Amino acid sequence: MYDAFKYFSELDELTGTDTGEGEPAIEVCGLQRHFGAVVAVDGIDLCVQKGEIYGFLGPNGAGKSSVVRMLCTLLRPHGGTAKVAGYDVVRHPKAVRAHIGVALQEAALDDGQTGRELLALQGRLYGMDRHQIRDRLARVLDLVDIGEGIDRRIGTYSGGMKRRLDLAAALVHSPDVLFLDEPTTGLDPASRSAVWSEIRRLNSDLKMTIFLTTQYLDEADVLADRVGILARGRLVAEGSPQALKRSVGQDLIVAEVEGSDASVVRSLEILPGVDSVSAERGRITVSTADGAAGLVPVTLALHDTMLNVRSLTVRTPTLDDVFRELTGSHMEMGASR
């Protein structure tokens, strides 16, 4: 069988592409994509270093999947450039595919095959011989826990097992960069936790670069070294989850209210120690450096308004607070592209 890895090694020499240690795993400049009159990706720039877990965060319809499909060579950009594992996604798409693993939202699995048969087929498609496939499957199954189910028909698998098998299939050829597009959408909490553990292990044990798209705030917060927040096709913020949350404020005082009072925001903004105030239907959020110290003044100020305060809590910021601060809205479900 033809050796795909030998082919791409020869391609490196022909193209002069250098995938040395100093080059980023993913490098994007001005990337654009539209669908008719709809601009799905509006000129984003980003850089992911080798060995990073990069969380790509945004609601459905923000353009996350379109970006992933362009980086995986499944969708052609309409503008800008992108390099993955040192290769340009337009000029050298075959080379890109040889160096990446991809697990998209919908796993394309044959219910009539066993898990082992599917993984062996994946190995053959990458030019491996029988001995290479046996060795790679042993390593992959040590990393991704499928258990005795590996020799059962895929049609008997739970949703969580199918996701883990799809992840294993993406790892058979030892990719440099792993793309995971919404890997835990629709899974129960136990299955989500299992997938999170697999992702952490791949990154820590193999130092694998992982590009993770998600609409789950806790997923990005727990897993990602850095997060890029996408809204309406544009990258509106980037940084570590901790740094992004600190940018909103140290503490948040959240009041659940009934009624309306046009002067309430102004009365809260002038309080000592208050950094910012936002109000939306049924909720007022006050950002302050010291939530405990600010709670009493905020309570008194709200008492003097025409609002009925149902609850008042103090908490630390979340990535949803960052998203709201940047876009004026919370992360919500919507049509996806």
C-alpha positions as CSV (number, residue, x, y, z in Angstrom):
1,M,0.0,0.0,0.0
2,Y,1.2,3.5,-0.8
3,D,3.0,5.2,2.1
4,A,1.2,8.6,2.6
5,F,3.8,9.7,5.2
6,K,6.7,9.2,2.7
7,Y,4.8,11.2,0.1
8,F,4.4,14.2,2.4
9,S,8.0,14.0,3.5
10,E,8.9,14.3,-0.2
11,L,6.4,17.1,-0.5
12,D,8.2,19.0,2.2
13,E,11.4,18.9,0.2
14,L,9.7,19.9,-3.0
15,T,7.9,22.9,-1.5
16,G,10.6,24.0,0.9
17,T,8.1,24.2,3.7
18,D,9.8,24.3,7.1
19,T,7.7,22.9,10.0
20,G,10.5,23.6,12.6
21,E,10.0,24.2,16.3
22,G,9.7,28.0,16.1
23,E,6.7,28.0,13.7
24,P,3.2,28.3,15.2
25,A,0.9,25.3,14.9
26,I,-1.9,27.6,13.4
27,E,-1.4,31.0,11.8
28,V,-4.3,32.9,10.4
29,C,-4.3,36.4,8.9
30,G,-7.4,38.2,7.6
31,L,-9.4,35.0,7.1
32,Q,-12.8,35.6,5.4
33,R,-15.7,33.5,4.2
34,H,-19.2,34.4,3.1
35,F,-22.3,32.4,2.0
36,G,-24.0,34.6,-0.5
37,A,-24.7,37.9,1.2
38,V,-24.1,36.4,4.6
39,V,-20.6,37.2,6.0
40,A,-19.8,34.1,8.2
41,V,-16.1,35.0,8.9
42,D,-15.1,38.6,8.7
43,G,-11.3,38.9,8.5
44,I,-10.0,37.2,11.7
45,D,-6.4,37.0,12.8
46,L,-5.1,34.4,15.3
47,C,-2.0,32.4,16.2
48,V,-1.9,29.1,18.1
49,Q,1.4,27.9,19.4
50,K,2.5,24.3,19.4
51,G,1.3,22.3,22.4
52,E,-1.6,24.8,23.2
53,I,-5.2,24.0,23.9
54,Y,-7.0,26.9,22.1
55,G,-10.6,27.4,22.9
56,F,-12.7,29.0,20.2
57,L,-15.8,30.3,21.9
58,G,-19.0,31.7,20.6
59,P,-22.7,31.1,20.2
60,N,-24.1,29.1,17.3
61,G,-24.0,31.2,14.1
62,A,-20.9,33.1,15.2
63,G,-18.8,31.4,12.4
64,K,-16.8,28.9,14.5
65,S,-17.5,25.9,12.3
66,S,-16.8,27.8,9.2
67,V,-13.3,28.7,10.5
68,V,-12.6,25.1,11.4
69,R,-13.7,23.9,8.0
70,M,-11.3,26.4,6.3
71,L,-8.4,25.3,8.6
72,C,-9.2,21.7,7.8
73,T,-9.3,22.4,4.0
74,L,-13.0,21.4,3.8
75,L,-14.0,25.0,2.9
76,R,-12.1,27.4,0.7
77,P,-11.4,30.9,2.2
78,H,-12.7,33.9,0.2
79,G,-10.0,36.1,1.6
80,G,-6.9,36.1,3.9
81,T,-4.4,33.3,4.5
82,A,-4.1,30.4,6.9
83,K,-1.3,28.0,7.7
84,V,-1.7,24.8,9.7
85,A,1.3,22.7,10.8
86,G,3.4,24.9,8.6
87,Y,1.4,24.4,5.4
88,D,-0.9,26.8,3.6
89,V,-4.4,25.5,3.5
90,V,-5.1,26.7,-0.1
91,R,-1.7,25.9,-1.7
92,H,-1.0,22.6,0.1
93,P,-4.3,21.1,1.3
94,K,-3.1,17.5,1.1
95,A,-0.1,18.2,3.3
96,V,-2.4,19.9,5.8
97,R,-4.7,16.9,5.9
98,A,-1.8,14.5,6.6
99,H,-0.8,16.5,9.7
100,I,-4.2,17.1,11.3
101,G,-6.8,15.1,13.1
102,V,-10.4,16.2,12.9
103,A,-13.5,15.3,14.9
104,L,-16.5,17.4,13.7
105,Q,-19.9,17.9,15.3
106,E,-21.5,14.9,13.5
107,A,-19.4,11.7,13.7
108,A,-19.4,9.9,10.4
109,L,-19.5,6.3,11.8
110,D,-20.7,3.1,10.2
111,D,-23.0,1.4,12.7
112,G,-22.3,-2.0,11.0
113,Q,-18.6,-1.9,11.8
114,T,-16.9,-2.6,15.1
115,G,-14.9,0.1,16.6
116,R,-11.7,-1.7,15.9
117,E,-12.6,-2.2,12.2
118,L,-13.2,1.5,11.8
119,L,-9.9,2.4,13.3
120,A,-8.1,-0.1,11.2
121,L,-9.7,1.3,8.1
122,Q,-8.6,4.8,9.1
123,G,-5.0,3.5,9.4
124,R,-5.2,1.9,5.9
125,L,-6.4,5.2,4.4
126,Y,-3.2,6.8,5.8
127,G,-1.0,4.2,4.1
128,M,-0.1,2.1,7.2
129,D,0.6,-1.6,7.0
130,R,-0.9,-4.2,9.3
131,H,1.9,-4.0,11.9
132,Q,1.8,-0.2,12.0
133,I,-2.0,-0.3,12.4
134,R,-1.7,-2.8,15.3
135,D,0.8,-0.6,17.1
136,R,-1.1,2.6,16.5
137,L,-4.4,1.1,17.7
138,A,-2.7,-0.1,20.9
139,R,-1.4,3.4,21.6
140,V,-4.6,5.2,20.7
141,L,-6.8,2.9,22.8
142,D,-4.5,3.5,25.7
143,L,-5.2,7.2,25.3
144,V,-8.9,7.1,24.5
145,D,-10.9,4.8,26.8
146,I,-13.4,2.8,24.8
147,G,-13.0,-0.4,26.8
148,E,-14.4,-3.7,25.7
149,G,-16.8,-1.9,23.4
150,I,-14.0,-1.6,20.8
151,D,-15.0,-5.0,19.4
152,R,-18.7,-4.3,19.4
153,R,-20.8,-2.9,16.5
154,I,-20.8,0.9,16.6
155,G,-24.6,0.8,16.4
156,T,-24.6,-0.4,20.0
157,Y,-22.5,2.5,21.3
158,S,-23.8,5.3,23.5
159,G,-23.4,8.9,22.3
160,G,-20.4,9.3,24.6
161,M,-18.7,6.2,23.2
162,K,-19.3,7.3,19.6
163,R,-17.6,10.7,20.4
164,R,-14.6,8.9,22.0
165,L,-14.4,6.5,19.0
166,D,-14.5,9.5,16.6
167,L,-11.7,11.1,18.7
168,A,-9.7,7.9,18.5
169,A,-10.1,7.8,14.7
170,A,-8.7,11.3,14.5
171,L,-5.6,10.2,16.3
172,V,-4.7,7.0,14.4
173,H,-2.1,8.8,12.2
174,S,-0.4,10.7,15.1
175,P,-1.5,14.2,13.9
176,D,0.4,17.4,14.9
177,V,-2.8,19.4,15.3
178,L,-6.2,18.1,16.5
179,F,-9.4,19.9,15.6
180,L,-12.4,19.3,17.9
181,D,-15.6,21.0,16.7
182,E,-18.2,21.1,19.5
183,P,-17.0,17.7,20.9
184,T,-19.5,17.4,23.8
185,T,-22.6,18.9,22.2
186,G,-25.6,16.7,23.2
187,L,-23.7,14.6,25.7
188,D,-24.8,13.9,29.3
189,P,-22.6,15.3,32.1
190,A,-20.8,12.0,32.7
191,S,-19.9,11.6,29.0
192,R,-18.8,15.3,28.8
193,S,-16.5,14.7,31.8
194,A,-15.0,11.6,30.1
195,V,-14.3,13.6,26.9
196,W,-12.7,16.4,28.9
197,S,-10.4,13.9,30.5
198,E,-9.3,12.5,27.1
199,I,-8.6,16.0,25.8
200,R,-6.4,16.8,28.8
201,R,-4.6,13.6,28.5
202,L,-3.8,14.0,24.9
203,N,-2.4,17.5,25.5
204,S,-0.4,16.6,28.6
205,D,0.9,13.2,27.5
206,L,1.5,13.9,23.8
207,K,1.9,17.7,23.9
208,M,-0.6,17.8,21.1
209,T,-1.9,21.1,19.8
210,I,-5.7,21.1,20.2
211,F,-8.1,23.6,18.6
212,L,-11.4,23.3,20.4
213,T,-14.6,25.0,19.3
214,T,-17.4,25.2,21.8
215,Q,-20.4,27.1,22.9
216,Y,-20.1,25.8,26.5
217,L,-18.5,28.4,28.7
218,D,-17.4,26.0,31.4
219,E,-15.7,23.8,28.7
220,A,-13.5,26.6,27.5
221,D,-12.8,27.8,31.0
222,V,-11.7,24.4,32.2
223,L,-9.8,23.1,29.2
224,A,-8.3,26.0,27.3
225,D,-4.9,27.7,27.8
226,R,-6.2,30.6,25.7
227,V,-9.6,31.5,24.5
228,G,-10.7,33.4,21.4
229,I,-14.2,34.9,21.5
230,L,-16.0,35.0,18.2
231,A,-19.1,37.1,17.6
232,R,-20.8,37.7,14.2
233,G,-17.7,36.4,12.4
234,R,-15.2,38.6,14.2
235,L,-12.7,37.8,16.9
236,V,-13.7,40.3,19.7
237,A,-11.3,39.1,22.4
238,E,-8.4,36.8,23.0
239,G,-6.5,35.7,26.1
240,S,-6.3,33.2,28.9
241,P,-9.7,32.5,30.6
242,Q,-8.4,34.1,33.8
243,A,-7.2,37.3,32.1
244,L,-10.4,37.7,30.2
245,K,-12.5,37.3,33.4
246,R,-10.2,39.8,35.2
247,S,-10.9,42.3,32.5
248,V,-14.5,42.4,33.5
249,G,-13.8,43.1,37.2
250,Q,-12.8,41.2,40.3
251,D,-16.3,40.6,41.6
252,L,-19.9,40.9,40.3
253,I,-23.0,41.8,42.3
254,V,-26.0,40.5,40.5
255,A,-29.5,41.7,41.3
256,E,-32.6,39.9,40.0
257,V,-35.3,42.6,39.9
258,E,-38.9,43.3,38.9
259,G,-40.1,46.6,37.6
260,S,-38.2,49.5,36.0
261,D,-36.4,52.6,37.1
262,A,-34.5,54.7,34.5
263,S,-32.2,56.3,37.2
264,V,-31.0,53.0,38.8
265,V,-27.9,52.6,36.6
266,R,-26.7,56.1,37.4
267,S,-27.3,55.8,41.1
268,L,-25.2,52.6,41.2
269,E,-22.4,53.9,38.9
270,I,-21.6,56.8,41.3
271,L,-21.1,54.5,44.3
272,P,-17.5,54.2,45.6
273,G,-15.6,51.2,44.2
274,V,-18.1,50.5,41.4
275,D,-16.3,49.9,38.0
276,S,-19.3,49.5,35.7
277,V,-23.0,48.7,35.7
278,S,-25.1,46.9,33.1
279,A,-28.9,46.5,33.1
280,E,-31.1,44.2,31.1
281,R,-34.6,42.9,31.5
282,G,-34.9,41.5,35.0
283,R,-31.2,41.7,35.9
284,I,-28.7,44.4,37.0
285,T,-25.0,43.5,37.2
286,V,-22.5,45.7,39.1
287,S,-18.7,45.2,38.6
288,T,-16.5,46.0,41.6
289,A,-13.1,45.2,42.9
290,D,-14.6,44.1,46.3
291,G,-18.0,42.5,46.2
292,A,-18.3,42.0,49.9
293,A,-17.6,45.7,50.6
294,G,-19.9,46.9,47.8
295,L,-22.9,44.7,48.7
296,V,-24.3,47.0,51.4
297,P,-24.1,50.3,49.4
298,V,-25.6,48.5,46.4
299,T,-28.4,47.1,48.5
300,L,-29.2,50.5,49.9
301,A,-29.1,52.2,46.5
302,L,-31.5,49.6,45.1
303,H,-33.8,50.0,48.1
304,D,-34.2,53.7,47.2
305,T,-35.5,52.8,43.7
306,M,-38.9,51.6,42.5
307,L,-37.6,48.1,41.8
308,N,-38.6,45.0,43.6
309,V,-35.4,43.1,44.3
310,R,-36.0,39.3,44.2
311,S,-32.4,38.3,44.9
312,L,-28.9,39.8,45.4
313,T,-25.8,37.7,45.0
314,V,-22.0,38.2,44.8
315,R,-19.9,36.1,42.5
316,T,-16.7,36.1,40.4
317,P,-16.9,36.8,36.6
318,T,-17.5,34.1,34.0
319,L,-16.7,34.0,30.3
320,D,-20.4,34.8,29.7
321,D,-19.8,38.1,31.5
322,V,-16.9,38.8,29.2
323,F,-19.0,38.0,26.2
324,R,-21.8,40.2,27.5
325,E,-19.4,43.1,28.2
326,L,-18.0,42.9,24.6
327,T,-21.2,42.3,22.7
328,G,-24.0,43.5,24.9
329,S,-25.7,40.0,24.9
330,H,-25.3,36.6,26.6
331,M,-24.2,33.5,24.8
332,E,-27.4,32.1,23.3
333,M,-28.3,29.2,20.9
334,G,-29.0,30.2,17.3
335,A,-28.7,29.0,13.7
336,S,-25.3,27.5,13.1
337,R,-22.8,27.9,10.3
